[in-house]
Amino acid sequence: MNLRIGKLISMLEENQIDAAIISEKNNIRYFSGFTSEDAVLLIHKSVYYLITDFRYIEQAQKQCPGFNTVDAPGNKTAPFIKKICMELDARRIWFEDDTITYRTYNSYKEALHPLELIPDKGMLSKIRIIKTVDEINYIKRAARLADKGFLHILNIIRPGISEKELAIELEFFLRKNGCEELAFPIIIASGKNGSLPHAEPSNKKLEKGEFVTLDFGCKISGYCSDMTRTVALGEPNKQLQEIYNIILEAQTKALNIIGPGLTGKEVDKQARDYITSKGYGKFFGHGLGHGVGLNVHEEPRLSERGNDILQSGMVVSVEPGIYLPGIGGVRIEDIVVITEDGHENLVFSKKDLIVL
């Protein structure tokens, strides 16, 4: 934890910022170790505060050694921050402009005057972009559990079962086997629903000849996994088989090049150009991938706007998809950790088309 705070303080000094207010849940966990809601961090180079309320004081004292734990919730938070910053002569204060609400910003701006609130432009969250060995191991464990969940659900998928029933069964299995919470709500999309990239499980019952897309992830010690597999329930039609093979090849092409030194845009282009060459470019409407960590979607991005250069220790998803309205869709997703000489795929589940 001290190394993380050290990085933050160095970044403050580089940007001529005196202190940082941190309110985003996963940033709070990253820098302090605190795992509950309703807290704000105040980080200065000489002292660190965790501001919460009575319910969490004892927990915070146990989880966050090195932090001064303060009971100053709600409308007491800003006056406390102002008092400490005035005492420390800290005038320029970073805040998380990508997560704080407009109402909270205005209340802070008024209460902290004459202190200057400076938007961090995502810099605080970007400290998390390179994962440590421990962080990567948590993600690996979450990915292993997701692999087991996929093997389990293959035995449950059958005609007549609903998407909701599959989602419930999968979540039960994951939680029973060590998932502390889902990384995001499970996506189960069968048949025509497969054209919806973020379909919500419905009461629709599975039918023979359909594709079924399953997108899900686990959390272990706060860290997420994320995987997608598309399987066939009986022999699919020729077009569905075609787009499956295109997506599998597109992902393979991206995985063949992904590694340090490339931008997210370059990796995205490798898959996107192949899908476009096969006539389905307009049906691949999202980025190829995203960072994975304490949030299931974080930096860096593999997309047409992904300008970050990939570095060893980054963890990203690789998930091309084709979505055909009124017909169905295919997505295949792995997560990989960038290494010094390439990458390591953390998802082991079979990707050749499974026909159940």
N, C-alpha and C positions, 0 to 999 in steps of 0.2 A: 504493500500500500504506500510506503514511503517513496518508492520509485515513481509511482503514479503522481503523487503530490509534487515530487521534484520536477517531473515533466511539466506539470501545470504551472508551477512557479516560474520555471525557465521561460515558458511561453508568455506569461504575464510580463516578465521583465523585457523580453524581446519586443513586445508590443506597447511598452510604456503604460501598462495597466497596473493599478495598485492592488486590486483585489477582485474576486469573482463571486457572484451570487449564482448558485447552482440549484435548480429546482426540478430538473428533469429526472424522473425516477431512476433510470438506469445509469445516468451520470452520477447521481448520489451514491448508488451502490458501488460503482466503479471506483470512486475516489475515497469513499469512507467505509464501505462494507455494510452499510445499513440496508436492510432488506424490506422495510415496511413503508407505508405511505406517510404522507403528511410530515414532510421535513424539508428544510432548506439548508444548504451549506453556505458558509461564508469562509472563503479561503484567502488568507493574506500570507505573505512570505514568512511572517513570524508567528502566526497563530491561526488555528482552524476551529471553526465553530459548527456544530450541528444543532440547528434550531428546530424544535419539535414541540409536542405538548405532553402533558402528564402521562398519557397512555403509553408512551414509547420511551420515556426517560431511562428506565432500567435497561431495556433492550439496547438502546443506543450506547449506553455506558459499557455494556458487555461487548457489543459488536465493533465499536469504533474507538479503540485505544489511540490516544494522541489527539483526539478531538475534545474540545470543551462542549459538553452537552448542556443546552439551555432550554428552559421551558418558557417559550415566548411565541405562542401560536397566533394565527390570524392577524388581527390588526396590531398586535404587539411586535410582529416580526420586523417590519420596516423601521420603526423607531429604535429597536435594538441594533439593527445593522447600522443605522446612522450614528448612533452613540459610539459604537466600536470603531467605525471608520473615522470619525472625527478625532477620537483619541489616538488613532494610529496615523493620522494625517494622510489617510487614503482617500484621494479625491476622484480618481478615475476608476469606475467600477464596471466590470464586464457583466452582462446578463445574456441568457440564452435566447436570442431573438427568434430562433426557429421553433421554440416550444412555449414560450411565455405568452399568455393571452394579452390582448390589447388592454383589457380592464386592469389586469395586474400590473402591466407596465405603467399605465397612467397613475395608479395608486402609489407605486414605488417612486415614480418620478416626482410626484408632489411631496411624498413623505420624506424623501431623501435629499431634497434641495438643501444646500447648494451643491451636493455631490453630483458628478456627471455620470450618467448611465451610458455605457458604450456597448452597442451590439457586438456579440462575439463572432457573428457570421459563420457559425457552425464550428469554430475552432476548438471549443471545449469537447465536443463529441468526437472530433477528428483525432484527438489523442488516443482514442480507443481503436484506431484503424489497424494498428499492428498488434497482433495477439501474442501473448507470452506462451511459453510451453504449457503452463497450467491451464490457461484459457483454451488452448487448442485441445488439450486432453478432455476438458469438459464437453466441448463440442463433439469430439470423437465419441464419447460415451453416449451423448444424446443421439448421434447418428446411428450408432450400433443398435440402440433401443428402437429407433424408427425402422431399421432393417428387420428386426424381429417382429415389429408390428405389421410390416408388409407381408412377411411370410405367414403370419397368423391370419390376416384378413383374406388371403387367397383361399383359405379353407372355408370361408364364410360366404364369399361372393357366389350367388346363384340366382337364377331367374325367380322373380317373385319377391325378393327381399327389397326393401326400400333403401334409398340413399341415406335417409335419416337413421335407419336401423344399422346400416354399415358404419356410419360415423360414430354412433353410440358404442357399438362393439369395439371399434378401434380405439376410441378414447378410454374405454374401460380397461382394455388390455394394456395400453401404454401406462396408465396411472397405476395399475396393479403391479407393474413390473419396474417401477422406479421413476416414472416421469413426475416431476414436482408440479408441473402445469403444462398445458399445451403452448407451443410457441405461437400459435395463432389458431383461430377456429378451423377445424378440419374441412377441407373441400372434397366433396364427392360429387362427380358430375357424370351422368350416364346418358348415352344416346345423344339426342339433340341438345341436352344441357351442356354437353362437352364444348359447345361453342362459346360458353361463358367462362373466361379465364378464372374468375373468382366466384364460381357458382356456389350457392349455399345449398347444403343437403336438403332435399325436399321429400315429400311423400311418394314421389314417383318410384315405381317398382322397376327393377332391372328386367330387361328382355333379351332373348337370344339374338345374336348378331350385332349387339351394341358394343361400343367401346365404353370403358369405365375409367375415368381419371381420378386418381387419389393423390391429393397434395396435403402434406401434414408434417408436423415437427414436434419435437419434445424440448423440454427445458431440464437441464441438469446443472445444479448450482447456479442457476440464473442464465446459463448459456444455451442458445437455441440450436436445433438442427432444422433442416428443411429438405424435403425430398418430394419428387413427384414421379409416379409411374402410371402408365396407361395400359390397361389389359383388355383383352377381347373376351366377351362372354359368348362363346360359340364362334363359328367362322365369320369374320367380318366381310363386308363387300369390298370390291376392288379399290375404290377410291380411299376408303379408310386405311386399307393396307398400304396404299401408295403414300399417303401423308405420314403414316407411322414411319415408314422406311426413310422418308425425307428428313423427318425430325431426328431420327437416330443418327443419320449420317451428318446432319448439321451440327449436332452436339459433339459427335466424334471429331469433326474438323476443328471445332473450337477447343476441345480438350487437347488435341494434338499440338496446339501452339501455345496454350496459356502458360504463362510463367513470368518471372520478373523482367522488368524492362519494357513490357508492352503496356499500352494504354487500354483501358476498358473499351474504348471505341474500336480499337484494332481487333480485339477478340470478338466483339459483337459483330463486326463487319464480316468476319470469317464465316459465321453461321448465317447471317442475314443475306449475304450475297448468294450463298448456295440455295437457300429457300426461295429467293427471288428468281434465280436461274431456272427453277422448276415450276415457275408460274404462280407461286403462292405468297409472294412478298407482301401483298396488301392484307394478308390474313395472319401476319405475324406483327402485331401492333404494340408489343411491349419490349422492354430491354431484355437483353440476353441474361442478365443476372444482377445481383446486388450483394453487398457485404452482409455477413451473418455474424452475430456476436450476442451481446446482451439484448439487442433488438434483432428481430428476424429480418428487418430491412434497415440497413445502414450503409455507410460508405465502405468501400468504393462502389461505383456503378459500372456494370458492363452494359453500355448502351451507346447510342449514337452521340450522346453528350458526355460520355464517360472519359474525361480528360486526365484523371488521376493515373499515374504510372504505377503498375502493380509491383509490389515489393514482397520480399520474403516475410511471412507471418500474417499476411492478409488472408482472410477466409471469404470466399465468394461462392455464390450459386451460379450454375450454368444451366439455363432452362429455356431452350427454344420451344416454340409452340406454333401450331396452325389451328385456327378456329374458323369453322365453316358454318355460318348461320343456317339453321334448318337441317343440318346434316350431323354435325358433331365436331369433335376436336381431339388433338393429341398434344400432350406436353410431357417431356422427360426432363427430370431435374436431379442433378447431383450437387453437392457442395465440395469444394476443394480448398486446400490450404496451399498458398503459394510458398514454394521452397526456393532455396538459393539456386537450384539448377532445374526448376520446373514446377511441378505441383504434386500433391498427394490427394487422391480422391478419397473422401471419407464415407462414401455411400457404396455399399457392395451389392445391393439388390440387382438381380438380373434385369437386363435392358432389352434383350431380344424379345420380340412380341410373345407374350404369354397368352395362349388360347385356353380358356377354362371350359 
